[in-house]
Amino acid sequence: MRAEAGLPTLRQLELLVALPGASSIAAAGTKVGMSASATSHALRALETGLGCALVDRMAAGVVMTHAGELALAHARDVFASLHQVQSVAAAAAGLQTGRLRIGSIGPSTSLRLLPPLLEKFRRRYPGVEVNVTERADADIEQDLVERKVEIGVVRLPQPSLDTLALATDELVAVLPKGHPLAKGATVAVRDLAEYPLILTQAGSQDMVMRMFDRAGVRPKIAHELFQVVSILEFVAHGNGVSVLASLTVPEPREGLVFLPITPRVARRVALACLDATRLSPAGRAFWELARRESPARGG
């Protein structure tokens, strides 16, 4: 495809979108399948056509100029519009084809909330390709803004996004069977702080730390692990206690006890998008499915 004189090509814009976060200009080109020489030529041609520098050549790494940042936002809009064109065609075909990109904030949604929705969606629209990316909370919000995902799972409130409540998730104590704190019906935050803590590095980490801060105590962090299965194994073998979001907790497990924490610490989890009225046909179908299926719909 040839561009009109003076207008950027899609290939040039693809390179522009790949630049932020890349270790070098050449590395950005590699991400989009360009050789080093083709990358240099494409960027120079784009800057010449626009009449300004897009990358600060004097900075370490890849640093966009002010003009580059402004151009980048519009380049992302171009690709978002192209995806809309593809989606409209998919809608005309009765959603027999298409693609939906979803961001998940971690095990709490990837284990419990998304799988049943995705299973029903796949049965209804088997031709739609669904890609799920698991990221930290703040990264999902940024991915939505940058159009890297169309729908994301986030924590409420999110006043700048359209949201659809899915569930309420609360923190629970994870204790080895026979532990002194496992004898009661609940566990106090202050009591948890007396034992070695296996801290999650997943999405609920900041929520856990705020819980201890509000109680005016400092936890005795012994280990920091990302995977839920690793945390459960560490606790089961007596390496400490832990705190996890209830949605990440599996079915009853031998050697472990899960108890509510007092005072209660909860968060509301929701689907989010930039504008629910401008979702692609695949995105709209998933959104409406979640609205019908979610126990928290209307919240």
Helices and strands as residue ranges (DSSP letters): H 10-18, H 25-31, H 36-50, H 66-92, E 98-104, H 107-107, I 108-113, H 114-124, E 128-134, H 137-145, E 151-155, E 162-176, G 180-183, E 187-188, H 189-192, E 196-200, H 205-215, E 220-225, H 228-236, E 241-245, G 246-248, E 256-262, E 266-273, G 276-278, H 281-293
